[in-house]
Amino acid sequence: MKDYKEVRLPKGLVGYESETGHGGWWYPSKENPLTMPINATCEHLHLWKNQGDMVVFAVPRCVFRPEDLFEEKGRKQYVAVWFYTEDIDGIVNTPAV
């Protein structure tokens, strides 16, 4: 499994929120698509199982709910979001402008 480490995910990229599924593992919920509202640097959760055509990233919760930035002092909170591997590869392999 490739470790993307941190990737700057662009505004408009569509992913899927994580949900608990078979055996208590986490899976992408195709009923809960999320569109990145801003560009944000996110961390790849490379140790999570079941990654292949989709990979999961820890996206700061304040990306989707900016007001949360001021709610929880000193404690970062994340949303686990799955993205298609080919989309992430396209972002990673595109030269910086």
PyMOL commands that set and color helices and strands:
alter all, ss='L'
color gray80, all
select helices_A, chain A and resi 22-24+61-63+66-69+85-92
alter helices_A, ss='H'
color red, helices_A
select strands_A, chain A and resi 6-9+14-20+26-35+40-44+54-60+78-84
alter strands_A, ss='S'
color yellow, strands_A
deselect
rebuild
show_as cartoon
